[in-house]
Amino acid sequence: MAHQPVAPTKRRFARSMRRESTEAEDRLWHELRGRRLDRIKFRRQVPVGRFIADFVCAEARLIVEIDGSQHADSNYDRERDAELKARGFRVLRFWNDDVLRDLNAVCDT
């Protein structure tokens, strides 16, 4: 991912999101960090354009989002996905409950 300047406020917000992650994000991060999943490097809570993505693999142009119930049928998420796709990313979304119930299936995806 080419380095783009990030506003200090967005950088601070991303940092706070890393400190205040959900249980589902923590569990998935445990599987993704340190190239544990297929030796692919992921970063978490990464500014991408005007958004902060939950997990980003720059080399595969992949974003993984973990959603709670507030995201059900969200126009915001559709607009967000469209912009991220326009930036060349593929976006995978999983529900919090799916991560908590069957982490292996999420990782296999």
N, C-alpha and C positions, 0 to 999 in steps of 0.2 A: 504494500500500500504506500503510495508516494506520500511523503511527509507534507502535510498542509498545516499552516498555522492554526492553532486552536485558541479561541478566546480564553483568557484566564478564568472567567466565571464558569465556562463549560468544563474546563479541566478540573476545577474544584468540585463541580457537581458530579462529574464522572468518578472522581476519587471518593466522594461521600457515598455514591451508589455502591462502590466496591466494598466499603466498610459496612454498609447496611443491606447486604444482599439477603434474599429470601432463602428459606431452607432448600427449595428446589434448585435455586441458582448455586448454592453452596455444594449440593450433592453433585450436580453436573460439572461444576468447576473442578471438583476433586478428580473426576474422570478425565477431564480435558487438559488440565495443567501439566506442564512438564513433558509435553508430547506423549502422554500416556495412551492416547487413542490414535492408533495407526501412525505414530510418530509425526503427527500434524501439530503445528504450533498454533495455539489459540491465545487470544488476549481477551480480557473481560472488561465490560463497561467502557467501550471505546467510542470516542466521538467520531462519527462518520457524517460529514456534511452538517446539517442542522440537528441531527439526532445522536443519541447515544445507544449503541447496539450492545446487547447483553454479552454475546461472544462473537469474536471475529477471527476468521482464519484468512489472513491477507493473501497467502500464496494460492489458496483454492478459491478465493473471492466468495467466501461463504460466511453468512451471518446466521447465528442460531439465536432465536428469541424464545424466552420462557414467559408464558402469559398466564395471568390470573383471570378470574371471572370478569374483571372490569374490561377485559379486551374482547368479550363476546360481541360479535357483529359490529366491530368498531370501524367507522369510516376513517378515523385517524390512522389506524393500523394499515388500512388499504392504501391510503395516501403515502404513508411512510414506506411501505413495501415497494410501491411504484417508484419512489425516488431512489431507494437503495438499489433496486434493479436497474434503474437508469444509470447508476454509478458503476454497474457491472457486477453487482453481487447477486448471488442466489440466496434467498431467505427461507430458512426452515423455522416453523413455529411449532412449539409444543406447549401443552397445558401443564401448569404446575403439578396437577394431580397425576398426569401421565409420568412425569419425571419421578415423583415420589413413589408411585406404585410399581413402575416397571422401568427402572433406569437402564437396564440392559437393552430393552427394545428401543429406547430413545437413542442410545449409543450405537446400536446396530443400524439405525437409519442413516 
